[in-house]
Amino acid sequence: MSDTTSPIDDFVCLYVDNSNIFHEGQRFAEQQRSEDRYAFRIDFIHFSQLLLRNRTVREVVWGGSIPPATDTVWQALKDRGVDPHLIPRSDTGENETVDHKIQLLMHRHVRKYRDNPGTIVVCTGDGKGYHNEEGFLYDLEGHVEAGWAVEVISWTHSCHRHLRQFAENNGRFIALDNFYDAVTYIKGGRHASGAIAC
């Protein structure tokens, strides 16, 4: 895990590719912890606490398999003055549409805060598309050049190696593996511990 100095105004813009995180979490549960992948769940309150860590939040974009509207995570964000952008998974099951919408909002927010860049927190392991001048890694390179700090949060086994390397060289990579017990639970079984120290 690599750290850099904080930007002048320590605020974050958060972008979550939830389908990527959830499905790879299922794989981690089954292969690394011998737990039931179909009973695997993310505790969204503890998960969002890990992602945000009491920092000032300007924007939240949550795409893919999103928590229900009644989930307390949304109220917790709204209590902090944040109105999250929720992007549901495409009816066709294609993740590219969600990814493109997340990336578009990343660009718009970078422009919105260009006079005082903060930290872009991207929660995904998806690094595909780079050689076609698209995808999360390609976009993050441009955002770092524009003065933004970067943080990538993902499962180690599924994070594209170049995306992880870029995060480690230019900001921070946080492995969800280290917080598995804190931010996940098994339906009808283990509870999330919520013990987060990062």
TAMOHU-V329621 format. One record per residue. N is the residue number from 1. RES is the residue in one letter. PHI is phi in degrees with one decimal (999 if undefined). PSI is psi in whole degrees, 0 to 359 (none if undefined). OMEGA is omega in radians with two decimals (none if undefined). Layout:
n=N res=RES phi=PHI psi=PSI omega=OMEGA
n=N res=RES phi=PHI psi=PSI omega=OMEGA
This chain:
n=1 res=M phi=999 psi=134 omega=-3.05
n=2 res=S phi=-120.5 psi=141 omega=-3.14
n=3 res=D phi=-117.9 psi=153 omega=2.99
n=4 res=T phi=-129.2 psi=170 omega=3.10
n=5 res=T phi=-68.5 psi=152 omega=-3.10
n=6 res=S phi=-75.3 psi=150 omega=3.04
n=7 res=P phi=-66.2 psi=168 omega=-3.07
n=8 res=I phi=-56.3 psi=310 omega=3.09
n=9 res=D phi=-106.4 psi=108 omega=-2.99
n=10 res=D phi=-78.3 psi=78 omega=3.05
n=11 res=F phi=-122.2 psi=160 omega=-3.12
n=12 res=V phi=-124.6 psi=150 omega=2.90
n=13 res=C phi=-117.3 psi=123 omega=-3.00
n=14 res=L phi=-108.2 psi=135 omega=-3.14
n=15 res=Y phi=-132.1 psi=118 omega=-3.05
n=16 res=V phi=-117.7 psi=122 omega=2.99
n=17 res=D phi=-95.0 psi=82 omega=-2.93
n=18 res=N phi=-64.5 psi=324 omega=-3.14
n=19 res=S phi=-61.8 psi=317 omega=3.11
n=20 res=N phi=-59.8 psi=312 omega=-3.10
n=21 res=I phi=-66.7 psi=318 omega=-3.09
n=22 res=F phi=-67.3 psi=310 omega=-3.07
n=23 res=H phi=-66.9 psi=323 omega=3.09
n=24 res=E phi=-73.9 psi=333 omega=3.01
n=25 res=G phi=-65.9 psi=321 omega=3.06
n=26 res=Q phi=-59.5 psi=317 omega=3.14
n=27 res=R phi=-64.1 psi=317 omega=3.12
n=28 res=F phi=-61.0 psi=316 omega=-3.14
n=29 res=A phi=-57.7 psi=314 omega=-3.08
n=30 res=E phi=-73.6 psi=313 omega=-2.99
n=31 res=Q phi=-84.6 psi=327 omega=-3.07
n=32 res=Q phi=-100.3 psi=333 omega=-3.08
n=33 res=R phi=-119.0 psi=0 omega=-3.13
n=34 res=S phi=53.3 psi=39 omega=3.09
n=35 res=E phi=-105.4 psi=162 omega=-3.10
n=36 res=D phi=-70.8 psi=112 omega=-3.11
n=37 res=R phi=-61.2 psi=330 omega=-3.09
n=38 res=Y phi=-80.8 psi=346 omega=3.06
n=39 res=A phi=-100.2 psi=358 omega=3.13
n=40 res=F phi=-65.9 psi=134 omega=3.10
n=41 res=R phi=-139.5 psi=154 omega=3.02
n=42 res=I phi=-99.8 psi=131 omega=3.03
n=43 res=D phi=-84.5 psi=103 omega=-2.95
n=44 res=F phi=-68.8 psi=332 omega=3.09
n=45 res=I phi=-66.9 psi=309 omega=3.14
n=46 res=H phi=-67.4 psi=324 omega=3.11
n=47 res=F phi=-62.3 psi=313 omega=-3.14
n=48 res=S phi=-67.3 psi=329 omega=3.07
n=49 res=Q phi=-64.4 psi=321 omega=3.08
n=50 res=L phi=-64.8 psi=317 omega=-3.09
n=51 res=L phi=-67.6 psi=322 omega=-3.00
n=52 res=L phi=-98.8 psi=324 omega=3.07
n=53 res=R phi=47.4 psi=51 omega=3.04
n=54 res=N phi=61.3 psi=17 omega=3.09
n=55 res=R phi=-84.1 psi=160 omega=3.04
n=56 res=T phi=-65.4 psi=133 omega=-3.10
n=57 res=V phi=-114.0 psi=130 omega=3.09
n=58 res=R phi=-102.6 psi=318 omega=-3.07
n=59 res=E phi=-142.1 psi=143 omega=3.00
n=60 res=V phi=-132.0 psi=126 omega=3.07
n=61 res=V phi=-123.2 psi=121 omega=-3.07
n=62 res=W phi=-122.8 psi=114 omega=-3.05
n=63 res=G phi=-119.6 psi=153 omega=3.08
n=64 res=G phi=102.0 psi=224 omega=3.12
n=65 res=S phi=-79.0 psi=93 omega=-3.01
n=66 res=I phi=-90.3 psi=152 omega=3.09
n=67 res=P phi=-61.2 psi=156 omega=3.14
n=68 res=P phi=-62.8 psi=157 omega=-3.09
n=69 res=A phi=-59.7 psi=335 omega=-3.12
n=70 res=T phi=-83.0 psi=353 omega=-3.08
n=71 res=D phi=-63.9 psi=137 omega=-3.07
n=72 res=T phi=-66.3 psi=345 omega=3.13
n=73 res=V phi=-61.4 psi=322 omega=-3.11
n=74 res=W phi=-68.6 psi=320 omega=3.11
n=75 res=Q phi=-65.3 psi=322 omega=3.12
n=76 res=A phi=-62.1 psi=320 omega=3.11
n=77 res=L phi=-69.7 psi=318 omega=-3.13
n=78 res=K phi=-64.8 psi=328 omega=3.07
n=79 res=D phi=-64.8 psi=338 omega=3.12
n=80 res=R phi=-95.2 psi=8 omega=3.10
n=81 res=G phi=83.2 psi=18 omega=-3.11
n=82 res=V phi=-109.8 psi=127 omega=3.07
n=83 res=D phi=-105.1 psi=99 omega=-3.00
n=84 res=P phi=-69.3 psi=148 omega=2.99
n=85 res=H phi=-88.4 psi=119 omega=-3.14
n=86 res=L phi=-108.0 psi=122 omega=-3.10
n=87 res=I phi=-115.8 psi=105 omega=-3.12
n=88 res=P phi=-68.4 psi=157 omega=3.10
n=89 res=R phi=-63.2 psi=145 omega=3.14
n=90 res=S phi=-62.7 psi=143 omega=3.11
n=91 res=D phi=-61.7 psi=334 omega=-3.13
n=92 res=T phi=-82.5 psi=353 omega=-3.14
n=93 res=G phi=82.5 psi=5 omega=-3.11
n=94 res=E phi=-87.7 psi=123 omega=-3.09
n=95 res=N phi=-77.2 psi=341 omega=-3.08
n=96 res=E phi=-58.6 psi=323 omega=-3.13
n=97 res=T phi=-62.0 psi=315 omega=3.11
n=98 res=V phi=-63.2 psi=313 omega=-3.14
n=99 res=D phi=-57.2 psi=315 omega=-3.11
n=100 res=H phi=-63.8 psi=322 omega=3.12
n=101 res=K phi=-67.4 psi=319 omega=3.09
n=102 res=I phi=-61.2 psi=313 omega=-3.10
n=103 res=Q phi=-64.8 psi=323 omega=3.08
n=104 res=L phi=-61.1 psi=316 omega=3.13
n=105 res=L phi=-67.4 psi=326 omega=3.04
n=106 res=M phi=-57.1 psi=312 omega=3.14
n=107 res=H phi=-61.9 psi=317 omega=-3.13
n=108 res=R phi=-65.0 psi=322 omega=-3.14
n=109 res=H phi=-72.7 psi=324 omega=3.07
n=110 res=V phi=-61.2 psi=320 omega=3.09
n=111 res=R phi=-68.7 psi=319 omega=-3.11
n=112 res=K phi=-60.0 psi=321 omega=-3.09
n=113 res=Y phi=-109.6 psi=26 omega=-3.03
n=114 res=R phi=-62.0 psi=335 omega=-3.13
n=115 res=D phi=-79.8 psi=348 omega=-3.13
n=116 res=N phi=-153.0 psi=72 omega=-3.07
n=117 res=P phi=-64.7 psi=148 omega=3.12
n=118 res=G phi=-117.3 psi=229 omega=-3.13
n=119 res=T phi=-117.9 psi=128 omega=3.02
n=120 res=I phi=-92.1 psi=120 omega=3.09
n=121 res=V phi=-106.7 psi=116 omega=-3.11
n=122 res=V phi=-115.2 psi=123 omega=-3.11
n=123 res=C phi=-107.8 psi=88 omega=-3.14
n=124 res=T phi=-167.8 psi=161 omega=3.01
n=125 res=G phi=-114.1 psi=6 omega=-3.02
n=126 res=D phi=-79.5 psi=114 omega=3.12
n=127 res=G phi=-118.2 psi=11 omega=-3.07
n=128 res=K phi=-71.9 psi=159 omega=3.08
n=129 res=G phi=95.0 psi=355 omega=-3.03
n=130 res=Y phi=-57.3 psi=315 omega=-3.06
n=131 res=H phi=-73.1 psi=351 omega=3.03
n=132 res=N phi=-102.5 psi=15 omega=-3.13
n=133 res=E phi=58.5 psi=45 omega=3.10
n=134 res=E phi=-150.6 psi=172 omega=3.11
n=135 res=G phi=98.7 psi=170 omega=-3.05
n=136 res=F phi=-63.0 psi=317 omega=-3.11
n=137 res=L phi=-64.3 psi=315 omega=-3.14
n=138 res=Y phi=-60.8 psi=317 omega=-3.14
n=139 res=D phi=-67.3 psi=318 omega=-3.12
n=140 res=L phi=-62.0 psi=325 omega=3.09
n=141 res=E phi=-57.5 psi=315 omega=3.13
n=142 res=G phi=-66.4 psi=323 omega=-3.12
n=143 res=H phi=-69.0 psi=323 omega=3.08
n=144 res=V phi=-65.5 psi=320 omega=3.09
n=145 res=E phi=-61.6 psi=333 omega=3.12
n=146 res=A phi=-86.0 psi=4 omega=3.03
n=147 res=G phi=102.9 psi=5 omega=-3.13
n=148 res=W phi=-84.6 psi=144 omega=2.92
n=149 res=A phi=-81.4 psi=157 omega=-3.08
n=150 res=V phi=-133.7 psi=144 omega=3.08
n=151 res=E phi=-139.3 psi=126 omega=3.10
n=152 res=V phi=-113.0 psi=129 omega=3.14
n=153 res=I phi=-120.8 psi=122 omega=-3.05
n=154 res=S phi=-162.2 psi=169 omega=2.95
n=155 res=W phi=-75.2 psi=136 omega=-3.09
n=156 res=T phi=-61.0 psi=318 omega=-3.04
n=157 res=H phi=-65.8 psi=336 omega=-3.03
n=158 res=S phi=-113.3 psi=0 omega=-3.13
n=159 res=C phi=-80.5 psi=126 omega=3.10
n=160 res=H phi=-54.1 psi=131 omega=-2.99
n=161 res=R phi=-61.0 psi=325 omega=3.13
n=162 res=H phi=-72.2 psi=326 omega=3.08
n=163 res=L phi=-65.3 psi=315 omega=3.11
n=164 res=R phi=-63.4 psi=315 omega=-3.13
n=165 res=Q phi=-61.8 psi=320 omega=3.12
n=166 res=F phi=-62.5 psi=317 omega=3.12
n=167 res=A phi=-62.7 psi=316 omega=-3.13
n=168 res=E phi=-65.8 psi=326 omega=-3.12
n=169 res=N phi=-81.9 psi=337 omega=-3.01
n=170 res=N phi=-124.1 psi=6 omega=-3.10
n=171 res=G phi=179.7 psi=251 omega=-3.04
n=172 res=R phi=-151.0 psi=137 omega=2.98
n=173 res=F phi=-112.7 psi=128 omega=3.10
n=174 res=I phi=-117.3 psi=121 omega=-3.13
n=175 res=A phi=-84.7 psi=121 omega=3.09
n=176 res=L phi=-63.6 psi=338 omega=3.09
n=177 res=D phi=-50.8 psi=320 omega=-3.08
n=178 res=N phi=-72.5 psi=348 omega=-3.08
n=179 res=F phi=-122.0 psi=16 omega=-3.07
n=180 res=Y phi=-53.1 psi=308 omega=-3.10
n=181 res=D phi=-67.5 psi=333 omega=-3.08
n=182 res=A phi=-79.4 psi=324 omega=-2.97
n=183 res=V phi=-115.1 psi=3 omega=3.11
n=184 res=T phi=-128.8 psi=162 omega=3.04
n=185 res=Y phi=-147.1 psi=168 omega=3.09
n=186 res=I phi=-111.9 psi=120 omega=-3.11
n=187 res=K phi=-56.9 psi=125 omega=-3.11
n=188 res=G phi=80.1 psi=8 omega=-3.09
n=189 res=G phi=-143.8 psi=238 omega=-3.06
n=190 res=R phi=-61.7 psi=141 omega=3.07
n=191 res=H phi=-97.3 psi=157 omega=3.04
n=192 res=A phi=-71.8 psi=133 omega=-3.11
n=193 res=S phi=-75.9 psi=330 omega=-3.12
n=194 res=G phi=72.9 psi=5 omega=-3.12
n=195 res=A phi=-81.6 psi=101 omega=-3.07
n=196 res=I phi=-119.7 psi=118 omega=3.04
n=197 res=A phi=-135.8 psi=115 omega=-3.02
n=198 res=C phi=-133.3 psi=none omega=none
